[in-house]
Amino acid sequence: MGGILYTILIGAVIGVLARFFKPGADPMGWILTILLGIAGSWIGTYVSAALSIGNRFVGFAISILCAIALLFLYEAVRKKTPKPV
């Protein structure tokens, strides 16, 4: 049970920091923010391991950067097409 709560907490922190550092409005709720942070953390952990980075602070920063990249991807996929007049 503690592992799930820890994952949600870290996902929320990373998701909020990613949305804070990325400029522009990101219309998403808190559940998507947590899911974005969890996905960014998971990808960041994989990238840190692939680059043999053992420093936890650097790994945390890489997780935030991965979450920012996912936020750009989410924005590109969700971008609405203009309605014809």
N, C-alpha and C positions, 0 to 999 in steps of 0.2 A: 504494500500500500504506500509506503514511504517513497518508493522509486517512482511511482506514477505521479505523486504530488510534487516531487523534486523535478521531474521532467516538465510538468506543467508550469512550475514556477520559473525554471530556467528558460523555457520557451517564451513565457510572458516577458521576462526581462530582455531577452535578445530581440524579440519582436518589437517591443516598445522602443528599444534603442535604435533598431534599424529604421523604424518609421520616424524617429527623431532626427537621425542623421541624413536621411534622404529628403531632398527638397521637394516641395509640392504637396498637394492634397492627396491623401490615399483613402478613398472611401471604403473602409472595411471595418467590421466590428471587432470586438475583443476576442472572439473565438478564432476568427481568421488570423488575427495578430499572433495569438498563441501558437496556432498551427504553423504559421510562417516562421516563428522563432524556433519551434521544434525541428522543422525541416532544415532551417539554416544551421542549427546546432549539429544536427546529424551529418550534414554535408561538410560543415567545418571540421568536425572530428575526423572524418574520412580524409579530407585534404591535409589536415595537420599530421595524421599518421603517415600519409603518402610522402610528405615532405620531411618526415622524421623530426618533427618539432615537438620537444618535450615540455616546453614552457607553457604553463596553463594560461597565463595572461595573453600570450600570443595566440594560443588556440582559441581563447574567448574572442579576441579581436577578429580572427579569421571566421569564426562563426557569425559574428555580426556582419562582416563583409559578404558572406554567403547569403545571409538573410536579406541584405540590401539588394544583391543581385536577383534573388527570388522576387523581391518586391518590384523591381523593374520588369521582370518577366511577367508577373501577375498583371501589372499595369498595361503591358503590351497586349496580353491576351484579352484583357477585359475592356480594352479601348472600344468605345462605341462608335459605330459609323454614323455620320450625320444623316439626318432624315431628309429625304427629298422634299423640295418645296413645291 
